[in-house]
């Protein structure tokens, strides 16, 4: 055990984030997301929600400042009446760690799956909210 590292970040997830380079993508998937055959690397975070994991990850994970949208969300399918209040939670968490963050990209469901297949890692969670999947593009660490 180490001091200052949130307990929701497993050793495997920390190692994976350290291995990632600039431009690599990390998917945090909700409990309904099927990763079988989709992701080259999967890290399980059973029992955790996306918001608590997102907050812990962004404590250490720089977002890419060289792209317009370093964060992508799965768009609600046309005609689906589901509400997505979790997106507001995401926005608040992201702004807490990245004050200049403006807006996430919203990607059609099947295009999201295609992009997620190419991600460096998919973190599976027990999140129950619908359309709670999120992609983070890693940036560079700038020492101040």
Secondary structure, DSSP 8 states (H G I E B T S, - for coil): --TT--TTS-HHHHHHHHH--TT-EEEEE-TT---TTT-SSEEEETT--HHHHHHHHHTT--B-TTSS-SEEEE---TT-----THHHHHHHHHHHH-TT----EEE-HHHHHHHHHTSSEEEEE---STT--EEEEB------
